[in-house]
Amino acid sequence: MKLKPMAIAMSALWLLTLVRGAAAQSPNDLCDLRKDLQSVVEGKYPGTKIVTLSDLNEDDKQLVQKEHGDSCPGLAKVDFYGDGKPTFAFALTTKSPAAPRTKLVMAHRVGAHWEVAALDKGDGPVPVVWSDKPGEYKGVYPARIRATRPVIVFCGYSSGRSSTLGRARQYLSSGSAISKAPLVDAHRRTRL
């Protein structure tokens, strides 16, 4: 009869180990692409990886965490085209810390395959990406930008100061076309 308590103890130990493993998800796991998309990206952009918190300097890391919590700074899921199909925007950076080059890439699932294209690039401090809600935004060239679908923001922080912005661009979809617009200040969420 000693087997029953021992079986219960072993089951509890196994369950505790399983829960600990699930809770110990590293921040980099949040930056993992789906396996089918990962293989497409590795083939098209070899020698790159999705931007993680460890790629950012301390000031930028603090700003990203303040603005976006524990989300991945290099990956955003967004219903960019309004069709409900899986769409991701991600910042891919070279694995060279000396002179990182980062690309904004978008992947959209169409049928059984992924359409993957680079939208922009950035040199210098590593830019991050996120999505934002539809609405009206304050831009630089057109004073106001109206987005009817979620938008993608590709932002390079400027020395960790939230009052200035090194470079921030917003991408909007108008059906089949993608528009790029510089933002005045993405840190302050200039949504009107």
Secondary structure, DSSP 4 states (H G I P E B T S, - for coil): -THHHHHHHHHHHHHHHHHHHHHT--GGGGGPPPHHHHHHHHHHSTTEEE--GGGS-HHHHHHHHHHHTTS-TTEEE--TTSS-S-EEEEEEEES-SSS-EEEEEEEEEETTEEEEEEEEEEESSPPEEEEE-SEEEEBSSSSEEEESS-EEEEEEESTT-TT-EEEEEEEEEETTEEEEEEBS-TTTT-B-
